[in-house]
Amino acid sequence: MNAENVFGFVIYLMVAMFMAGIGIFQLKSKSPVGFYSGEKPPREDELSDVKAWNKKHGLMWLFYSVIIMVSYGIGAMMGDTVWCVIPMCGGIIIPIPIMIWYHHKLMKTYLKK
């Protein structure tokens, strides 16, 4: 393992730990959490189930942290080729629109009408 791989691993690990921290914070939160997209989180009286809302958002961020590390592992296994960038960047970028879609799905499920 060369210095570039160690440096890359440390960066991906720090990013994954940050995302996992968001997930853990959301799982433990008693008040409604937001998606971190600049929007305010809903008020408790606007949600049908605050605990489920927080749990699903927290698990989403934890899953994202796992995807980040798996994408790094796949890229690292490909060696020092230009193609290793595809899984490494894809693991960070591709989940974001999926997470936004899932957040909107949770809004339709848990926001009171």
Secondary structure as UniProt FT lines:
FT   HELIX           3..28
FT   HELIX           44..46
FT   HELIX           50..77
FT   HELIX           82..84
FT   HELIX           85..93
FT   HELIX           95..110
//
